């Protein structure tokens, strides 16, 4: 403990004053003292000045003519000894000089007291600079989780993948602490870690501060409504993210509302994946308006949701009004005939979309034909996926027929996988191929050809003839090859082996 000089003086003065009072009382009871002009004569001692040291008035202070014994000196304390033996008194300096010196000493004392402190020197705090590693380890202790060793080893990589690490909400909170100031990671994958709403909030708060992460994968984490609200609030502030994956997070119609608000306010995100969620007709209404207003997104995945026909109508209309989206995946949503027809109308006015996937949407032949009417006027679409729809050969025929009537069509790839076609489609495909040499069409095969092949494959004699034809063999040569005993006779087992 550092003690100031002022405190030292205050603690020492009272005993000195008491000693002086006792001395004066003792002298007043004795009659042997002599006053000469206010200066007491002291035997065997030098005379002292009339004014005490440090006085500022004109009063005379009488000095007792009495010698002090060593015991009295000790009781008087060091201050009175200093007064008796001060050099100024021995040299006989005047009171004015004593006053000036006292004033100077008081100024010095005041200056020194300004720098005095009552803090313990040993307790002074040292500068604290913790690395990301220590920050993460301390955060793990606070949240009661085991540190992820993979993160400790790769926290300075540009791409960090923590897929299937079982972080949970608490682990996400601990991980977000060092990520706030991390400047190395650009691509972060936290897929399938069961973060739930609490973990989603922590990651979202981190992304508000981190301005380096450009791609993040939060798929299969059960974020729910709470996580969706946190992500939406983050997207309204974050200007760095360009790719976000929210696939498989149990996002329903209620979660679609805050996400739609983020759609309209954020123009930096270029790719968003909302597939494998629970969004239905209500979500279709809010997302349709958001898609129409968005001015930055280029890729959107809404596959594996529950929009159905009524929910597909606003989405299709929003797609028609959007002038930025390049790729859209609407597969596995049950759009049906109405949704397909509305999408066809959207393609008439949309002049930017290049890739569209509407596979497995319960589109019947009539819906495919109405969709083809819009496709006939489109000049930008390059790839179209209509696979696994019950549109039959008639629907496929209508799609490719629209290309024949649209010389400016940009389609390069048509996917009709798992849909069988007929001879009429094959003939039309051949003629369209002449107009578009680079066109590639994938389908489930020609039904007529498959029927003939199936009949042929069930006839063993046909298979035998085909085998001999492919290998340039006649019947005699064939039996000579399968005969083992060389006796010009083929038994049953040899003949069966030959057929195999």
N, C-alpha and C positions, 0 to 999 in steps of 0.2 A: 504494500500500500504506500503510495507517494503522498506525503503530508506537506501542505503548503506552509510557507514561512509565516503567513498570517495566522494560521491555526497554531503554529508553534509558539508565537508571541502571546496569543490569548491564553494558552495553557500555562505559560510561565509567569505572566504578570501578577496574578492574584497572590501567590506566596510572597513575592517581593514586596508588594504593597503592605501586606500584613506585618512583615518583618520591620518595615519602616515605622509603621504606627506604634508597634511595641517599643521601638527604640526611642521614639519621641516621648512617649509616656514615661519611660525610665529616666530620661534626662530632665523632664520637668519636675520630677520628684527630688532631684538633687540640686543643690544650690551652688555648686562649684563651677558652673559654666559661666563664661564671660563673653559678652557680645561687644564686638568692636565694629560699628558701622554695618551691622548685619552679618559680619563674618565671624564665626566662632573660632576662638583660639584653641588650638589643639596641641597639647604637649607632645613633644617628640614626633611631630608630624608637620608636613608642609601646609601653609594656608591655602584655602580653596577659594574659588571665585564666588562673587556674591550671587550670581545667577546660575541656576541649575541648567544643565545641558538640555537644549531643546525648548527652553521657555520662550514664549512669544509675547509676554506682557512685561510691564515695568515693575512688577512686584519683586520684593527681595525675599529670597528663601533663606531662612537662617540655617546654619549648619551646626550641629552639636559638636562641642569641643571634647570629643571623646574618641579614644582610639578603639578600633574594632579588633576584637580577638579573632583568631582563626575560626573559632566556633561560630561567632556572629557572622563572619564573612561567609561561612558555609550556609548558614541559615538564610542569609540575605540573597543568595543565589548568584549566578554568574552575571546578571545584568548590572547589579550594583558595583561589582568588582570592575566591570568595564567602565562604569561611570567614574570610579575613583582613579583608575589608572589610564584614562584615555589620554592620548598624546596631546589632544587639543588643550586639555587643562594644564598639562605640564608645560606646554609652550606658552600658556597664557594668552590664547587667542580671544578675540572679542566676541560678544554674544551674537553680533550680526553674522560673523563667519560661521558660527555654530548653527545659526538658523539656516543659512544657505546650504551648508553641508547636510543638515537634516532633511531639507526639502529635496535635495538631490537623491538622498538615500530612499526617501519615500517614493519618488518616481521610479527608481530602480526596482524597489520592492513590488510596486504595482505592476510593472512590466513583467516581472518574474511570476507574479501570481496569475497573470493572464494565461500563462503556459502550464500552470499546475493542473493536475488531474487526479481524480480519486479512483481511476480504473486500474485494475490489475494488469501489469505489463504482460504477464504470462497468458492472460485470457484474451489478448488481442486477436481478432479473427484474421486468418490468412486468406488471401484471394482463392476463390473456389473455381476450378475449371475442370469439369467432368467430361470425359469422352462419351461417345454414344454407347459404348459397351457398358460403362459403369452406370449410365443413365438407365439402360435397359435392365441391368441386373437389379438395381435399386427399385425400379418400377415393378419388377416381378416379385420382389419381397413384399412390397406394399399391397399388391393385388393377390398375393398368395398363389402364384403359378410358377411352374418350372420354366426357366429360360429355354428358348428354342436354339439349340446349338447350331442348327443350319443357318439361322439368321445371324448369329455371331460371326460365322465364317464368311458369310456372303453379303454383309450389310453395305459393302462398298462396291458391289457389282451394279452394272446398269440394269440387269434383269434379275429379279428375285422371285422365285416360285416357292410358296409355302402351301402347296396343295396337299390336302388330307393330313394336316398336322394337328388337328383337334385343338385348335387354339381356344375356342369358346369365347364368351363375352369378356371374361377377365383377361384372357391372353391377348385379345385384341386391344384392350385398354392399355396393357403394358407395352405392347408393340407400338402403339401410336405415339408414345412418349419420345423415343429416339427418332422416329420417322418425321416428326415435326421439323427438325433441323437437318435432316439427311439431304445431301445435295448430290448423291451418286445414283440412287435408284430412279430409273425412268419408267420401268415397266414392272408393276407389282401384281402378283397373282396370289389371291387368298381364297381360291375356290375350295368349297367343301370343307369348311372349318366350323360350321355351326355357330356362327357369330351371333345370330339372333338380333333383336332390336338394340340391345345395349351395346354389343360390339359394333353394329352398324353406325350408331351415334358416335362412338369413339373414332372410328375410321373417318367419318364425315368431318368431324371437328379437326382432325389432323389434316385433311385435304384442304381445309380452309386456309391453313397456314403454309403448307408445303407448296412451293411453286415450281417443283421439278418433275414430279410424277405426271406423265402424260397418258399412261394406259393403266387401268386397274380392272381386275377380274374379281367380282364379288359373287359369282354364281354359286348356287346350291348352299346358301347360308341361312335360309329362313329369316330374312330380314323383316318381313311383314310390314304392317302399316307404319310402325315406329321407325323402322329403318328407312322406309320410303320417304317419310317426312324429313328425316335428317339428310338423306341424299339430295332431296329436292332443295333444301335450304343451302346445302353446300354448292350445288350447281348454279345457284343464283349469284354466288360470290367468286367461285373458282374460274379462272381464265386460262388454265393450263391444260386441263384434261381434254383429250381429243377422242378417247375410246373408253367406254365403260360397259361392263357386262353385268347385268342383273338377272341373269337366267336362273330359273328354278328357285325363287325366293318367296313363294306363296303370296304374290302381289295380286290383290283382288280389285274390285271396282272402286273401293274406298282409297286404295293406294294409288290408283290411276289419277286421282284429282291433283295431289301435289306434284306428281311426275309431269302432268300436263302443264302445270304452271312453270316448271323448270324448262320444258320444251320451248315455251314462248319467250322466256327471259334469257336463256343461254344460247349464244350463237357460236360457241367455240367447239362444243362436242360434235364430232363428225360421224361417230359410229356408236350406236346403242343397241344392246341386245336385251329384249324383254320377253324372250321365249320361255316356254315351259312354266307359265304362271297361271293364275286363276281369273284373268280378266275376261269379262263377258260383255253383254249388251250395254250396260251402263258405262263401262270403260270405253267402249267404242265411240260413244257420243263425245266425251271429253277429249279423247286422244285424236279424234278426227279433226276437231277445231285446232288442236295444238299442232298437228301435222301441217295443216294449211298455213299456220302462222310462222312456223319455224323457218329460220333463214340461214342455218349453218350445217344441218345434219345431211350427210351423204349416204349413210347406210343405216337401215332400220330393220330389226328382226322382231316380228310379232307372232312367230309361229308357235304352235302348240298352246293356244289359248282357247277361249270359249266364246268367240264373238258371234258365231252363227250368222244367219241371214240378216237379222235386224241390226246387229252390231257392225256388220260389214259395210252397210250403206254409208254411214258417216265417215268411216275410214277411207272408203273408195273415193268419196267426194273430196276429202282432205288431200288425198293423193293427187287428184286432178288439179287442185289449186296450188300444190307445192311446186316450186321451180328449182329446187336444190337437190332433192333425193336422187341418187343414182342407182341404188340397189335396195329392194324391198322383199322381205320374205314373209309371206302370209299363209304359209302351208299349215295343214292340220288345224283348221278353224271352222270347217263346216259352212262355208259361204253359200253353197248351193246355187240354184239357178238365179236368184235375185242378186246375190253378191257378185256372181260372174258378169251379169248384165251391167251392173253399176260400174264394175271395173272396166268393162269395155267402153262405157261412156267417158270414164276418166282418161283412158288412153287416147281418145280423140283430141283432147286439149292439152295433155301433158307432152311436152317436147324435150324433156331432159332424162326421163327414166330409161335405164339401159338394161337392168337385170330384174326380172320379176319371177317369183316362185309362188305358185298357187296350187301346188300339188296336194292331193288328198283333201279336197274341199267339197266332196259330194256334188261335183258339178255334172249334171246330166247332159245328154246330147243337145237338148234345146238351149241350155245355159252356155255351152261351148260355142254354139252357132251365134248367139247374141253377143258373146264376148268377141268373136271373130269379126263382127261388124265394126267394132271400135278399132280392132287391130288393123283393119284395112286402111285406116287413115293415119296410123302412127308411123313415124319415120326415124325414131331413135332407139327403140327397143332392140337389143342384140341377143339376149338369151331369154327363153320362156320355158318354164317347167310346169307342165300340166299332168305329170305322171300320177298313177294310182287314183284317177277319177273315173266314175262310171259313165264316161262320155262315149264309149264304144268307138267303133270305126267311123261312124257318121260325124261325131264331134271332131275327131282328128282330121277328117276330110274337110270339114268347114274351116278349120284353122289354116291348113295349108292352102286352101282355095283362096283365102283372104290375101295370102302372099302373092298369089298369081295375079290378083287384081290390084296389087300395090307395087309397081316397079321400083319405088323409092324405099321399099322396106329394108331395114338394116338388120333383120334377124339372121343370125349365124348358126344358132343351135336351138333345136326343138326337142324337148324331152317328153315322150309319150310312154315312158317305161311302164310295164305291166298292163298295157292296153293293146289288145290284139286288133289288127287291121285286116282289110280284105284286099282283093285284087284291084278294085277301083282306086283305093288309096295308093297302092303301089304304082299304078299307071299314072296317076296325077303327080305323085312324087317324082317320077321320072321326068315328066315335062317341066315341073318347077325347078328341078335340078339344072336344067339347061339355062334357065334365067338367072339362077343364083348358084354358081359352081361351088362356092365355099360353104353352102348350107349343109349342116349335118343334122340328121334326124334319127332319134333313137325311139324304138317302140317295142312292144311285146311280141312281135312276129306276125306273119300273115296266117290267118286262121285256116284258109284253104290249103296252104302248103303244109301247115302243121298236121292237118287232118290226113293228107295223103301220106306224109312221112310216118305218121302213127300207124296207118294201115300197112304200109310196107314193112315197118319194123316188126310187126306181129307175124309176118310170113317167113318161116325159116328158109324156104326154097329161094325166096327173093334175096335173102341175105347171102345164101350160098353163091348164087349167080353173081351178085355184086362183088363178092370177095374175089371170085375167079377173074372177073373183068378187071378189077383194080390191079391184080397181080399177073395178068396176062397168062392165065392157066386154062387148060381145057379139062373136061371131066376126068379123062384118063390120068392126066398128070396129077390132078388133085388126089385121086385115090392112091396113086403110087406114093405120094408124099405121106399119106396117113397110114399106109400099110406097114406093119412092123415085121411080120414074119416072112414077107416076100413070097407068098404062095398064091398070089393072084386072088386073094379072097379077103374081104374086109368084114370083120365081125362087128357086132353091135357097139361094143365099147370103143373100138377104133373109129367107127363112124361118128359117134357122139363126140369123141375127142377132136376129130377133124372139124366138126361144126363149131366147136368152141374156139 
